[in-house]
Amino acid sequence: MEVSNPRSLLDLALAGAWQVVLPCFVGAAHQSLIRTGPVIEEISHDQWLVVHGEDRNRRGVRETIDAIARLIAANRALFAPMQDA
């Protein structure tokens, strides 16, 4: 099945309608979901927060970057693939 909105995959999984492929941090955030297989390396990739070099030290931009970094650090387990699948 193909969906036009990625959120639809999560909604289908939460409703118990389908087995879906989700990013680790999305699936791990929902205790009612069960991982049924390993990480699919072929579709895995790093994610980058890209900011224009001249803007990265502007107050609002810097505050946003730092807030995102704190959020990811505080929830690191959600962003790392689980080893036992």
C-alpha positions in Angstrom: 0.0 0.0 0.0 1.2 3.5 -0.7 0.0 6.6 1.2 0.2 10.2 0.3 0.9 11.3 3.9 3.5 9.6 6.1 1.3 10.2 9.1 -1.2 7.8 7.6 1.3 4.9 8.0 1.5 5.6 11.8 -2.3 5.9 12.0 -2.7 2.5 10.2 -0.2 0.8 12.5 -1.8 2.3 15.6 -5.2 1.1 14.4 -3.8 -2.4 14.0 -4.7 -2.4 10.3 -1.2 -3.0 8.8 2.4 -3.8 9.4 4.3 -0.7 8.3 7.8 0.6 8.0 8.5 3.6 10.2 11.5 5.6 11.3 12.9 4.2 14.6 12.1 7.4 16.5 8.5 7.3 15.4 7.9 3.6 16.2 9.8 3.8 19.5 7.6 6.6 20.7 4.5 4.4 20.7 4.5 1.6 23.3 1.6 -0.1 21.6 3.7 -0.8 18.5 5.9 -3.8 18.3 9.0 -4.0 16.2 8.7 -7.1 13.9 12.0 -7.0 12.1 15.5 -5.5 11.9 16.4 -2.0 10.7 16.3 -1.9 6.9 19.8 -0.7 6.1 19.0 0.0 2.5 16.7 2.9 3.5 18.6 4.0 6.6 20.4 7.4 6.5 21.7 10.1 8.7 19.6 13.2 9.2 21.2 16.6 9.2 19.9 20.0 10.4 21.2 22.4 7.8 21.6 26.1 8.7 23.1 28.8 6.5 26.5 29.6 7.9 25.8 33.3 8.3 22.6 32.7 10.2 23.6 30.0 12.6 24.7 32.5 15.3 21.6 34.7 15.1 19.8 34.6 18.4 16.6 32.9 17.3 18.3 30.5 15.0 20.9 29.6 17.6 18.2 29.0 20.3 16.3 26.8 17.9 19.4 24.7 17.0 20.2 24.3 20.7 16.6 23.3 21.6 16.6 20.7 18.9 20.0 19.4 20.0 18.7 19.1 23.6 15.6 17.4 22.5 17.5 14.8 20.5 20.1 14.3 23.3 17.3 13.8 25.9 15.6 11.2 23.7 18.7 9.6 22.2 17.2 6.1 22.6 14.4 7.0 20.2 16.8 7.9 17.5 19.0 4.8 17.8 18.0 1.5 16.2 17.2 -1.2 18.6 19.5 -4.2 18.4 16.9 -6.9 19.3 14.3 -7.1 16.7 
